[in-house]
Amino acid sequence: MRALGTALLLVVAAAIVSASAPAAAGDEFFIVSSVDADKGTIVVKRPTETTLTMRVTDKTRCTGLKGEAIRFTDLRAGDTVFVTSAASPSGPPVASTIRRSPMTVEELHRRYLRF
């Protein structure tokens, strides 16, 4: 019975968090691997464990868990983020938005599970 209560609490918490941080069209989920402010890059990891280096510019908009503006340098290894990026002909893709947010159960189902 206690496990059922814990599971219900997690589902309710996930619904509250997902309601406060809707997914943007075209963004991807990543785990931050490293941040290099000097080079203006972020290395992120997909759920498949593959990594990707992205450039961050002064036009990249970064937001925190509550939607507040944060600095790129506020991100840390292990943070979970949703990133919208564009291909660049001269190197790695450029992040246009980086949104710090957890992967909720609802979002997991929407993005990766089809049942």
C-alpha positions in Angstrom: 0.0 0.0 0.0 2.9 2.4 0.8 4.4 1.8 -2.7 1.0 2.8 -4.3 0.9 6.0 -2.2 4.5 6.8 -3.2 3.7 6.1 -6.9 0.6 8.3 -6.7 2.6 11.1 -5.1 5.2 10.9 -7.9 2.5 11.1 -10.6 0.9 14.1 -9.0 4.3 15.9 -8.6 5.1 15.1 -12.2 1.8 16.6 -13.4 2.4 19.8 -11.4 5.9 20.2 -12.7 4.9 19.5 -16.3 2.1 22.0 -16.1 4.5 24.7 -15.0 7.1 23.9 -17.7 5.4 23.1 -21.1 7.6 21.5 -23.8 8.6 23.7 -26.6 8.2 22.5 -30.2 11.4 21.2 -31.6 13.3 21.0 -28.3 15.3 18.0 -27.3 16.0 16.5 -23.9 19.6 16.3 -22.6 21.7 15.9 -19.5 24.4 18.5 -19.1 27.8 16.8 -19.3 30.0 20.0 -19.1 29.9 23.7 -19.5 32.9 25.7 -20.9 32.2 29.4 -20.5 35.5 30.4 -22.0 34.8 28.6 -25.3 31.0 29.3 -25.2 30.2 25.6 -25.5 28.1 23.1 -23.6 28.5 19.3 -23.9 25.2 17.5 -23.5 24.2 13.8 -23.4 21.2 12.3 -25.0 19.3 9.5 -23.1 21.0 7.1 -25.5 24.3 8.1 -23.9 25.6 9.9 -27.0 27.2 13.3 -26.5 26.9 16.5 -28.5 28.7 19.7 -28.3 26.7 22.9 -28.8 27.8 26.5 -29.1 26.1 29.1 -26.8 26.0 32.7 -28.0 24.8 36.0 -26.5 21.5 35.3 -28.2 21.0 31.9 -26.4 18.1 32.3 -24.0 18.5 30.2 -20.8 15.7 29.7 -18.3 15.6 28.0 -14.9 13.1 25.6 -13.3 10.5 28.3 -12.7 10.9 30.0 -16.1 13.2 32.6 -14.7 16.2 33.9 -16.8 19.5 32.3 -15.8 23.0 32.6 -17.1 24.6 29.9 -19.2 27.2 29.6 -16.5 24.5 28.7 -13.9 24.2 25.3 -15.6 26.1 22.4 -14.0 27.0 18.8 -15.0 24.0 16.6 -14.2 21.4 19.3 -14.9 18.5 18.1 -17.1 17.7 20.5 -19.9 15.5 20.9 -23.0 17.4 22.5 -25.8 16.3 24.1 -29.1 19.2 24.4 -31.5 20.0 25.1 -35.1 22.6 23.6 -37.4 25.7 25.7 -38.1 27.7 25.3 -41.3 30.8 26.3 -39.5 30.8 23.9 -36.6 28.7 22.5 -33.9 25.0 23.4 -33.7 24.0 26.6 -31.9 21.6 26.5 -29.0 18.9 29.1 -29.2 17.1 28.1 -26.0 18.2 26.1 -23.0 15.5 25.3 -20.5 16.5 23.6 -17.2 13.7 21.2 -16.4 13.2 17.6 -15.2 12.1 14.8 -17.4 8.6 14.1 -16.1 6.7 10.8 -16.6 4.2 12.6 -18.8 7.0 14.0 -21.0 8.8 10.7 -21.1 5.6 9.0 -22.5 5.0 11.8 -25.0 8.5 11.8 -26.4 9.7 8.2 -26.2 6.9 5.7 -25.4 4.1 4.9 -27.9 1.4 3.0 -26.0 
